Amino acid sequence: MTRISQKFQQLNAAGRRAFIPYITAGDPDLATTEQILLALADAGADVIELGVPFSDPMADGPVIQRASERALKTPLGVADILPLVARFRQRSDVPIVLFTYFNPLMQFSRTNVGAQLKAAGIDGVLITDMIPEEASEFAAEMRQAEIDTIFLVAPTSTDERIRLIAESASGFIYVVARTGVTGVRTEVSSEVRELVARVRQASALPVAVGFGVSTPEHVREVWSYADGAVVGSRLVLEIEQNLSAPNLAERVAQLARELKGQ
């Protein structure tokens, strides 16, 4: 059983739901990213999504696009991020999901990718531009390395496509709360609850909801019908607004606590 599956099993047994923060690696630099990862773990993150900065982030809204731009002011790729994860893993067992596009992963390595990710302490991979129809070989390699392959389900996904995703996915399924790109929103779409129910009909995997989850009220709402809430742009915006603050990591952690309702 993977670390992600164990975490969701533990949460379910305790009657709790997962809080899943997202940050972009290297924003504003790798040393600060490491501090933020540890601070988020201390703040009660159940799983952490670590984004790989990319120059053409089609699924990302302006907040996360700017984070990638800041991170890429210094050349940065998966090979630079994995040692950071390895150091984090020595101090925390919070599962890490590498959130990336396919291009940065292939630039990193075309062979033994799963083994290298596993050695660094990565627990799951979410590749935003990888479709399930083309994922069988990659997913098999990840399974062999005991790494979960996570897929996005969008409001436009048909029942047939949801079933196809369910056949390829492991760890959890990530439901996108609305069409379009990531970003801070004032409300979570009322259609998400129905979409989560459709996913549950096709899969027994936990379901997490993200894209636009920005407030404690959003988190509680998502927790009422899903297994986890993903918060990305709101946390990344906090980083952007406090780039020069000496206590940046703690500011992000405090926001995470507030979002969790602590």
NUTI-606608 format. One line per field, with one value per residue (C-alpha): residue number from 1; residue in one letter; z, x, y. Coordinates in steps of 0.05 Angstrom, whole numbers. Layout:
N
drennu <- c(NUM_...)
kolgu <- c(A_...)
Z <- c(Z_...)
X <- c(X_...)
Y <- c(Y_...)
This chain:
262
drennu <- c(1_2_3_4_5_6_7_8_9_10_11_12_13_14_15_16_17_18_19_20_21_22_23_24_25_26_27_28_29_30_31_32_33_34_35_36_37_38_39_40_41_42_43_44_45_46_47_48_49_50_51_52_53_54_55_56_57_58_59_60_61_62_63_64_65_66_67_68_69_70_71_72_73_74_75_76_77_78_79_80_81_82_83_84_85_86_87_88_89_90_91_92_93_94_95_96_97_98_99_100_101_102_103_104_105_106_107_108_109_110_111_112_113_114_115_116_117_118_119_120_121_122_123_124_125_126_127_128_129_130_131_132_133_134_135_136_137_138_139_140_141_142_143_144_145_146_147_148_149_150_151_152_153_154_155_156_157_158_159_160_161_162_163_164_165_166_167_168_169_170_171_172_173_174_175_176_177_178_179_180_181_182_183_184_185_186_187_188_189_190_191_192_193_194_195_196_197_198_199_200_201_202_203_204_205_206_207_208_209_210_211_212_213_214_215_216_217_218_219_220_221_222_223_224_225_226_227_228_229_230_231_232_233_234_235_236_237_238_239_240_241_242_243_244_245_246_247_248_249_250_251_252_253_254_255_256_257_258_259_260_261_262)
kolgu <- c(M_T_R_I_S_Q_K_F_Q_Q_L_N_A_A_G_R_R_A_F_I_P_Y_I_T_A_G_D_P_D_L_A_T_T_E_Q_I_L_L_A_L_A_D_A_G_A_D_V_I_E_L_G_V_P_F_S_D_P_M_A_D_G_P_V_I_Q_R_A_S_E_R_A_L_K_T_P_L_G_V_A_D_I_L_P_L_V_A_R_F_R_Q_R_S_D_V_P_I_V_L_F_T_Y_F_N_P_L_M_Q_F_S_R_T_N_V_G_A_Q_L_K_A_A_G_I_D_G_V_L_I_T_D_M_I_P_E_E_A_S_E_F_A_A_E_M_R_Q_A_E_I_D_T_I_F_L_V_A_P_T_S_T_D_E_R_I_R_L_I_A_E_S_A_S_G_F_I_Y_V_V_A_R_T_G_V_T_G_V_R_T_E_V_S_S_E_V_R_E_L_V_A_R_V_R_Q_A_S_A_L_P_V_A_V_G_F_G_V_S_T_P_E_H_V_R_E_V_W_S_Y_A_D_G_A_V_V_G_S_R_L_V_L_E_I_E_Q_N_L_S_A_P_N_L_A_E_R_V_A_Q_L_A_R_E_L_K_G_Q)
Z <- c(0_-19_31_-1_5_78_93_64_100_166_154_137_200_241_206_177_109_76_71_9_-2_-67_-76_-134_-125_-128_-112_-91_-86_-68_2_19_-14_33_93_68_58_130_156_118_146_217_202_190_114_99_28_-6_-81_-104_-172_-222_-254_-329_-382_-416_-359_-398_-338_-290_-276_-268_-196_-208_-275_-239_-189_-246_-275_-209_-200_-271_-264_-245_-289_-250_-265_-234_-222_-177_-139_-121_-72_-36_-30_-4_51_69_71_125_170_151_125_94_24_-34_-102_-159_-199_-268_-343_-384_-416_-351_-331_-398_-396_-329_-352_-403_-366_-294_-278_-226_-190_-186_-161_-109_-85_-72_-33_-83_-70_-129_-196_-229_-301_-323_-398_-396_-419_-394_-465_-469_-397_-392_-399_-353_-301_-302_-288_-231_-201_-204_-165_-116_-138_-149_-215_-204_-258_-265_-276_-305_-304_-379_-369_-394_-353_-403_-393_-318_-321_-364_-314_-257_-291_-295_-230_-162_-96_-107_-163_-169_-188_-220_-189_-253_-325_-342_-305_-231_-190_-129_-132_-91_-91_-109_-166_-143_-196_-162_-113_-171_-207_-144_-140_-212_-198_-137_-181_-224_-171_-98_-95_-51_-86_-76_-103_-125_-173_-138_-66_-32_36_100_79_12_48_95_37_-2_59_65_2_-18_16_7_-10_-51_-41_-89_-116_-48_-16_-75_-72_1_-20_-74_-26_25_-17_25_93_138_166_98_113_178_143_93_148_188_127_119_192_179_117_156_210_264)
X <- c(0_27_37_-21_-68_-47_-60_-130_-145_-122_-164_-225_-218_-214_-274_-231_-219_-153_-124_-79_-39_-3_60_107_178_231_183_217_276_289_314_250_208_240_222_150_143_165_120_60_73_76_11_-26_-22_-44_-15_26_25_92_89_145_152_141_147_81_32_-33_-75_-50_-82_-43_-23_12_39_74_102_132_162_194_221_249_290_343_343_304_278_258_331_338_274_284_342_297_243_295_315_242_230_284_241_169_126_73_59_85_51_94_48_77_69_98_154_194_190_216_271_291_296_267_287_278_236_194_254_287_224_214_286_275_211_158_92_48_51_-2_14_-36_-28_-25_-90_-110_-113_-37_-19_-17_59_75_24_52_122_95_58_122_156_97_81_9_-14_-67_-113_-158_-233_-265_-338_-339_-317_-367_-384_-345_-283_-291_-291_-228_-194_-215_-182_-115_-115_-89_-81_-139_-177_-172_-238_-232_-284_-294_-272_-214_-149_-131_-144_-174_-250_-306_-347_-341_-387_-451_-442_-381_-421_-456_-390_-359_-419_-408_-335_-355_-400_-339_-285_-274_-213_-215_-237_-204_-231_-189_-185_-217_-218_-195_-228_-242_-315_-296_-255_-311_-361_-316_-304_-379_-380_-308_-249_-200_-195_-137_-117_-65_-72_-91_-28_16_-14_7_78_75_51_105_166_214_185_235_178_149_144_106_59_41_33_-12_-57_-59_-83_-137_-160_-165_-205_-153)
Y <- c(0_68_125_163_104_94_167_166_101_132_194_153_111_175_206_262_292_309_379_381_445_460_502_513_487_542_598_642_593_521_535_572_517_467_511_518_443_430_486_458_389_418_456_391_381_310_307_361_376_402_436_433_502_502_555_537_521_513_491_543_610_676_666_599_623_680_630_589_652_670_599_595_659_607_544_493_423_357_338_400_387_314_327_376_322_273_321_333_258_251_296_281_224_270_244_286_288_316_361_370_372_315_356_371_299_275_327_297_225_177_114_90_151_114_86_155_188_134_139_213_202_221_185_205_239_282_300_351_339_263_231_161_134_143_130_54_46_104_82_11_38_80_20_-21_35_39_110_131_160_214_240_300_294_357_379_364_291_240_178_136_179_178_102_103_149_104_44_80_121_103_140_187_221_296_329_398_444_483_487_532_544_546_608_640_640_669_605_531_509_476_423_393_352_316_306_274_228_207_192_150_107_90_83_66_112_174_237_305_371_430_490_550_524_588_598_559_558_527_474_456_453_406_363_353_309_293_260_318_392_419_492_520_590_620_594_613_683_687_671_724_777_762_745_786_768_732_690_672_597_610_658_605_553_600_609_534_527_579_544_479_515_506)
